[in-house]
Amino acid sequence: MELAPWHWVVLIGLAILLFGSKKLPELGKGLGEGFKGFKEGLKGITDETPKPTETAHAVTPKPEPAAKSAAPKAETAVEEPVGK
């Protein structure tokens, strides 16, 4: 749902009627300070949380020695000349 320009005019007019033209700047200032404090609070929370790269330690496993196979290696057959 989008607000058309005339919706904004009606909302601003109602705000002026409800709060008065002298109170609106004070309310705007208070809202701005509230949002600023909220953003600073969020920034403080994100600064306090540790990043994975800061706390995680990469552990590389040691290479295992080459295991000797139980089966004997296939030997190549050497042909002897026949008739000698």
C-alpha positions as CSV (number, residue, x, y, z in Angstrom):
1,M,0.0,0.0,0.0
2,E,1.5,3.2,-1.1
3,L,0.7,6.6,0.3
4,A,-0.2,9.2,-2.3
5,P,0.9,12.8,-1.9
6,W,-2.5,13.9,-0.6
7,H,-2.3,11.2,2.1
8,W,0.9,12.9,3.4
9,V,-0.8,16.3,3.4
10,V,-3.7,14.9,5.5
11,L,-1.3,13.2,7.9
12,I,0.8,16.4,8.4
13,G,-2.4,18.4,8.9
14,L,-3.6,16.0,11.6
15,A,-0.3,16.2,13.3
16,I,-0.4,20.0,13.4
17,L,-4.0,19.9,14.8
18,L,-3.1,17.3,17.5
19,F,0.2,18.6,18.7
20,G,0.3,22.2,17.6
21,S,2.9,24.0,15.5
22,K,5.1,24.8,18.5
23,K,5.3,21.2,19.7
24,L,6.1,19.5,16.3
25,P,9.8,20.7,16.1
26,E,10.4,19.4,19.7
27,L,8.8,16.0,18.8
28,G,10.9,15.8,15.6
29,K,14.0,16.5,17.6
30,G,13.2,13.9,20.2
31,L,12.5,11.3,17.5
32,G,15.8,12.1,15.8
33,E,17.7,11.8,19.0
34,G,15.9,8.5,19.7
35,F,16.8,7.1,16.4
36,K,20.4,8.3,16.8
37,G,20.7,6.6,20.2
38,F,19.2,3.4,18.8
39,K,21.7,3.3,15.9
40,E,24.6,3.9,18.3
41,G,23.3,1.1,20.5
42,L,23.1,-1.3,17.6
43,K,26.6,-0.3,16.6
44,G,27.9,-1.0,20.1
45,I,26.3,-4.4,20.1
46,T,27.8,-5.4,16.7
47,D,31.3,-4.1,17.9
48,E,31.1,-6.3,21.0
49,T,30.3,-9.5,19.2
50,P,33.4,-11.4,18.2
51,K,34.0,-12.1,14.6
52,P,34.6,-15.7,13.5
53,T,38.1,-14.8,12.2
54,E,39.1,-13.4,15.5
55,T,38.2,-16.3,17.7
56,A,38.4,-19.4,15.5
57,H,41.7,-21.1,15.2
58,A,42.4,-23.1,12.1
59,V,43.7,-26.5,13.0
60,T,45.4,-28.5,10.2
61,P,45.7,-32.2,10.8
62,K,49.2,-33.7,10.7
63,P,49.7,-35.8,7.6
64,E,49.7,-39.5,8.5
65,P,52.7,-41.6,7.4
66,A,52.1,-43.6,4.2
67,A,50.6,-46.9,5.2
68,K,52.2,-50.0,3.9
69,S,49.8,-52.2,2.1
70,A,49.3,-55.7,3.3
71,A,49.3,-57.1,-0.2
72,P,52.8,-57.7,-1.8
73,K,53.7,-55.7,-4.8
74,A,53.2,-57.5,-8.0
75,E,56.5,-58.6,-9.4
76,T,57.2,-58.4,-13.1
77,A,57.9,-61.7,-14.8
78,V,61.2,-61.9,-16.6
79,E,61.1,-64.2,-19.6
80,E,64.1,-66.3,-20.2
81,P,65.1,-67.2,-23.7
82,V,64.0,-70.7,-24.6
83,G,66.6,-73.0,-26.0
84,K,69.7,-71.6,-24.5
